[in-house]
Amino acid sequence: MSDVKLINFNELRKRLGGKARSSIYLDMQKKRLPMPLKLGGRHYWEEEQLNAWIKSNLKKAASLDLH
């Protein structure tokens, strides 16, 4: 059994290219991000789930024909 690694809000911002806090909260509200765990009033994301979400969205973006 592997350990679950949790990513905090600041680490999430780094992984999303420095995205603004307000944009992240809006994405959470509109369910455009994986749902976080809320522990002690703070938000955490499971690293594996977040990595899968990022890869999925990169594939979607790569498949768009913008030309």
Buried (B, 14 or more C-beta within 10 A) or exposed (E): EEEEEBBEBEBBBEBBEEBEEEEBEEEBEEEEBBEBEEEEEEBBBBBEBBBEBEEEEEEEEEEEEEE
